[in-house]
Amino acid sequence: MNGDRSPASPAFVDTNILIDVGRRVADAIACIEQIEEHGIPGISVVVQMELLIGCRDRAEMRAVERLFRRFQIAPLTEQISAQTVDLLRRYRLSHGLQIADALIAATALVHDRPLVTQNQRDFHFIQGLRLLPYPNPFRSS
């Protein structure tokens, strides 16, 4: 993560939620705020890359860079790479798992943190991956 002394993130966040934060979607904003009540949210560097690739101009790039300051960004590691390859071997043919989703899921698995996403169907089949509900990831049961 960003620095060795950072506390563990309470959850990793998928790209789709951050896109909606940028669009000022109330549920997405509330979701991030709820995670922040428990610590600094995490994102995979893949999420960072996906958001950067989606920028259409310098103003959007600046806004995205400001947004990143709210997150611990987990870099790719050998362990994440190996976990990603394993996930693709297990789920590519049976469930159509995509590379970016496999990398994001592997990051959450390696860091032993849950993932919050709007697209639960893209991840629900991954054994061991804990998915938190959107838009209320820490709602009381």
C-alpha positions in Angstrom: 0.0 0.0 0.0 1.1 3.6 0.2 3.8 3.3 2.9 4.6 0.5 5.3 2.9 2.0 8.3 -0.5 2.5 6.7 -3.3 0.7 8.6 -5.0 -2.0 6.7 -7.8 -0.8 4.4 -11.3 -1.8 5.6 -12.2 -2.7 2.0 -11.1 -2.4 -1.6 -13.3 -0.4 -4.0 -14.0 -1.3 -7.6 -13.7 1.1 -10.6 -17.5 1.4 -11.2 -18.0 3.1 -7.8 -15.3 5.6 -8.3 -16.7 6.5 -11.8 -20.0 7.2 -10.1 -18.2 9.3 -7.4 -16.8 11.4 -10.2 -20.4 11.7 -11.6 -21.6 12.8 -8.2 -23.9 9.8 -7.8 -25.2 10.0 -4.2 -25.1 6.3 -3.5 -21.4 6.0 -4.6 -20.4 9.1 -2.5 -22.2 7.7 0.5 -20.6 4.3 0.0 -17.1 5.7 0.0 -17.9 7.9 3.1 -19.2 4.8 4.9 -15.9 2.9 4.2 -13.9 6.0 5.3 -15.7 5.8 8.7 -13.8 2.5 9.1 -10.4 3.6 7.7 -8.8 4.5 4.4 -10.4 2.7 1.5 -8.1 0.8 -0.8 -7.9 0.5 -4.6 -5.9 -1.7 -6.8 -3.4 0.1 -9.1 -5.6 -1.4 -11.9 -8.5 0.7 -10.7 -6.2 3.8 -10.8 -5.2 2.9 -14.4 -8.8 2.4 -15.5 -9.8 5.8 -14.2 -6.8 7.5 -15.8 -7.5 5.9 -19.1 -11.1 7.2 -18.9 -10.0 10.9 -18.6 -11.0 13.0 -21.5 -9.1 16.2 -20.6 -6.8 17.7 -18.1 -9.6 18.9 -15.8 -10.9 15.3 -15.5 -7.3 14.1 -14.9 -6.9 16.6 -12.1 -10.2 15.6 -10.5 -9.2 11.9 -10.7 -5.8 12.7 -9.2 -7.5 14.5 -6.3 -9.8 11.5 -5.8 -6.9 9.1 -5.5 -5.6 11.0 -2.5 -8.5 9.5 -0.5 -7.3 5.9 -1.1 -4.5 3.5 -0.3 -3.3 2.3 -3.7 -2.1 -1.3 -3.8 0.6 -1.9 -6.4 0.9 -5.1 -8.4 3.2 -7.7 -6.7 4.4 -11.1 -7.6 1.9 -12.6 -5.3 -1.0 -10.6 -6.9 0.2 -11.7 -10.3 0.3 -15.3 -9.4 -3.1 -15.1 -7.8 -4.5 -13.4 -10.9 -3.2 -16.2 -13.2 -4.7 -18.8 -10.8 -8.1 -17.0 -10.9 -8.0 -16.8 -14.7 -7.2 -20.5 -15.0 -10.1 -21.3 -12.7 -12.7 -18.9 -13.9 -12.0 -17.6 -17.4 -13.7 -20.4 -19.3 -16.5 -21.1 -16.8 -17.4 -17.5 -15.9 -15.8 -15.3 -18.4 -13.5 -13.6 -15.9 -11.7 -10.6 -17.4 -8.1 -9.6 -16.8 -8.8 -6.3 -15.0 -11.4 -8.0 -12.7 -9.1 -10.8 -12.0 -6.3 -8.4 -11.0 -8.7 -6.4 -8.8 -10.0 -9.6 -7.1 -6.5 -10.9 -6.6 -5.5 -7.7 -4.9 -8.3 -8.0 -2.4 -7.6 -11.7 -1.9 -3.9 -11.1 -1.3 -4.5 -8.3 1.1 -7.3 -10.3 2.8 -9.8 -7.5 2.4 -13.4 -7.5 1.1 -14.3 -5.8 -2.2 -17.1 -3.4 -2.8 -18.5 -3.3 -6.3 -21.7 -2.5 -8.1 -21.1 -5.5 -10.3 -21.3 -8.4 -7.9 -22.0 -10.8 -10.8 -18.5 -10.2 -12.1 -17.0 -11.5 -8.8 -19.5 -13.6 -6.8 -18.1 -16.9 -8.1 -14.6 -16.3 -6.9 -13.9 -18.6 -3.9 -12.6 -16.8 -0.9 -13.4 -13.3 -2.1 -15.6 -11.4 0.3 -18.0 -9.0 -1.4 -19.6 -6.3 0.6 -23.0 -5.0 -0.4 -23.3 -1.8 -2.4 -24.2 1.0 -1.6 -24.1 0.2 2.2 -21.0 -2.0 2.7 -21.0 -1.9 6.5 -24.8 -1.9 7.1 -25.8 -3.6 10.3 -27.5 -6.9 9.7 
